[in-house]
Amino acid sequence: MSEVAAAAQLVVTSKREITVDHLDRGKLDALGTPVERSWLFTYHEIQPVDSAYLYRVTTSLFENHVSFLSSIRRNPSAKTVPQITFDDGHRSNYEKAFPILERFGAKATFFVLAGCVSCSSNYISWEQAREMALEGHRIASHGWSHRILTQCDSSELEREISGSKGEIEDRLGVEVDSISAPGGRWNERVVEACGRAGYKYLFHSNPWMPISFRKSIRLQGRQMVTGRMGSPLLQKLLQISPARRQYLRARYAAKERVRLILGDQLYHKLWCWLANWDPGEGVELQVDEPPKINRTARESKTS
């Protein structure tokens, strides 16, 4: 079988394994919204000035977004309820986004890299994370080091999934039942590891895939927000037609086939070029060698 055919077959097979959990209708998601109504928007870095980097959103644009999304959430007749999430735990999440969220009375979920919190000036500190949690925001896991979970061996996967959960819970005294997969990459092995660790929710990056339920884990996609997306586009996403959704689902599947053919390393290089990413922008995804890791609080206590 050719490499292209094998990649396509893998996508088809993975799709057959996903079944929508119709019993979830009417239940609440990790953010307190009926699962069939929630739509998740994911931010990364919020800064005062614009940048060529695709995932940097200016503070003024973010403020417009929060104002618009808050108005939708206050509308009891809204068919789709937006949720705000963040990935990585960049310092701007606390310094720029947190005050804006508080001003509008909006709450968000911050998926942080547990092994990176307080490790450098690029990340939030545990004190800042605790402050946000005390104000009603959720602190959840984005793994330990931003390593692609599907690339991890057993010990690495344990550290990324279970270790990150335990670290956040130990540091903040909160329950962590949600994890977002770095790069949106997940597979059956990752789902099983999340179940063993005690997670209830696994979030990925495909907003067009129906919410599904596997091995006690609910899977849901999220819409990545870029600096080019104004509030009108967010509104269109919340009102998207079934036919348009089907088209975008097929387009996303085509992108996934390209990624499978290129491999994670080459695809990441292409992504960096398209997103105008450089080492001074955002938080890099680990796609090559496992990074040097910090010890967990539990390990420090026992050493």
N, C-alpha and C positions, 0 to 999 in steps of 0.2 A: 504494500500500500504506500502511495506517495506521501510525503510530509504534509502536503496541503490536504489530501484526503483524510489523513489521520487526524489532523487538527479539526477538520470539519466534523468528523465522526465523534470526536471528543466533546465538541459543543453540543451535538445532537443528543449524545448519551446523557450528558449532564442535565440537559433540559428535561429528558424523560424522567429523571430522578426527582424533579421538583414537582410537588403537588400542592395546590393551594389549600390551606386549612380553612374550609368554609365554617367550621365550628367557632372560629375566632370572631365572626361577625357580632358586633356589639360589645366585644371585650375591649379593654384599654391597652394601649401600647406602653412602652417603657416611659413615655413622656406624659401619660395620662389622657390620651385622646383615643376614641374608638379607632381600632386599627384600619377599618375600611375607609376612614375619612382623613387620616393623617398624611401629610406630605412633608418630607423633611428636607430642609435646605442646609447645606453644610458650607461653613466658612473656614478659612485657614488663618490668614494674616490680615489685620486691620491697621492701616497706617494713614497719617494725615495727607501725605503726598502720593500722587499716582505713580505707577511704575509699569514697565513693559511686562513684568511678571504677571502671568494670567490670573493667578489666584490671590493677588493682593487686591483688597477692596479698600477704597478710601473711607475715612471716617464719615465724610459727608454722604457718600452713597450708602454706607451701612446704616446711618441714621434714617435716611429715606426708606430703606428696606424695613427697618424695625417699625417705623411709623406705619407703613402700609400693612405689614403682616399683623401688627397689633390690632389694627382696625378690622381686619378679617376675623381674627380670633374673637373679637367682641361681638361679632355678628352671629347670633344663634342659628340663623338659617343658612349659614355658609355650608356648601356641600363638601368642601375640602378644607381641613383645618391645618394651617402651616405650623411647623415646628422649626426652631433654630438650633443648630448644633455646630460645634467646632471640632476640628481635628488638630492634633499635634501638641497643643499646649504652648503655643508661641506666646511670648511675653505680652504681645499686643492684645491678646485675648483678655487679659486683666487690665492693662493700662488704658486701652482704647475702647474695646467692646463692652466690657463690664459696666462702666459708668453710663453708657448709652442705653443698655438694656435696663438698668435700674431706673433711669429717667422715665422710660416708657412703661415700667412695671412688667417688663417681659422677662421670662425665664428661659434659659438655654441649657443644653447638655454639652459639657466640655469633655471630649474624649482625649485624654492626655497620655503621653508616653511616660509611663511610670519611672523608667530608668533615667529619664532626662530631666524630670522636674527638679528644680534647685541645683542642677549640675552646671549651668552656665547662664550668662546674661540673656541668652536667646529664649529661655523658657521661663514659665511662671515658677514661683516657689511654692513649697508646701503651705506656707503661711497664706499666700494669696489664694491658693486653691481652697483652703479651709474657710477663708472669708467669703468666697463665692458660694460655697456649700451652705454656710450659715445663712446666707441671704435667699436660699431656696433654689439655687441652681444645682444641677446634677453634675457630679464628677464621675466619669466612667473611663473605661480602658481603651486605649488605642494600641495596646501591646506594650512591650518593654522598651524596645529600641528602634522602632520603625522598620523592622525586618519584615519582608514578605513572608507571611505565615506558611504559604504552600512550599516555600523553599527550606523550611526549618527541619532539622532532624528531631528526634524525640525529645532530647534534653532541651534544645533550643525552643521547641514549641511549648514545652512545659514552662519555661521561663517567660516567654512572651505572653502566654495566655493565663496560666495559673499564678505565676509570679507577679505579674502586673496587677491582677485582681487583689491578691493578698497585700501587696505594698500599699495600694490606695486605701484599702480598708484599714490597715494598721495605722497609716499616717493620719487619716481623716476621721476614722470612726464611723464610716458610712458603709452601707451595703452597695456593692458593685454587682449589678446583674446584667450589664450591657457592655459590649465590646464592638468597636468598629475596626474592620480589617484594613491594615495598611495597603494602599494601592487598590483596595476593593477586592483583593484576591482571597478566595476561600475554596475549599473543596470538602469532601466527605470527612477526611481525616481532621481537618480544622474544626468542623462541626462537632465531631465526636469529642475532641479535646475541650471544646467550650462546654459541652454537656458535663464532662467529668469535673470540670473546674467549678461548676455551679452557676454558669451564666444562663440567662433566659432569652437574651436577645443578641443576635449577631447582625450588624449592619454592614452593607457593602455599597458599591458605587453605581449600581445599575438601577436607576429610579423607575425603569419601565417594566422590570420583572415583578409580577404579582407577589404580594406578601405570601410567604410559605412557612410551613412548619415541619421541621425535621428533627427527630430524636430529641424532643422536648425543647428545641431551640427555635424561636421565631426569627426568620430571616426577612429583612426589609432593605430595600435600596434607598439611596438618598441622592438628591440633586446637588452636585458640586456648583457652588456659586463663584463666578468670576467677576473681575473688575469691569467687565463689559456689559453686565446684566443690570438694566435699570428696573425699577418697580413695575413698569408695564409688562416686561417679559416675565417677571415673577407672577403677575396676574394671569397671563396667558397659560403658564404652566399649571396654575391651579384650576383653570377652566378648560383644559385640553380635552378634545373630543376622543372617543374610543378609537376612531379610525386613525387619527394622528398618533395616538399612543401606540397602536399596533405598528405603524410605520417607524416610529422612533425605537421601538423594541427591536425591530428587524435591523435597523441601522446600528444599534449598539451591539447586536449579535455579530454583525459583520466586523466591527472594530475588534471584538474579542477574538474572532478568527485570525485577524491580522496579528494580534498580540501572540497567539499560540504559535503561529508560523514563525514570527521573528524571534520569539523567546523573550523572557523578562528583561535581560540585560540590554539587548538591542532596542526593544520597545521603549525602555526607560530613556535611552539616549534620544530616541525620536521624540518622546514626550517632553524632555528637557528643552529640546530645540523648539518645538511647537509652542510650549508654554513660556518661552523666553526666560527659563530658569537659569540662575548662576549660583555659585556657592554663597553669595551674599543675600540670597532671597529664599525665604521660607525654610522648611525643614526637609532635608534630603531623604528619599526613600532608600533603604538599604537593599541593594539587589545583587551585590557581589559576595564579599566575604562577611561573615558574622562580625559585627562591630565589637569593640571592647566594651564590656558591660560593667555597670556599677553593681555593688552588692545590695541586696534587699535589706530592709530594716531588720527582718528576722535573722538574716545571715550575720549582720553586724553584731546583734545581741549575743549570738552563740559563738562568735570567734574569740 
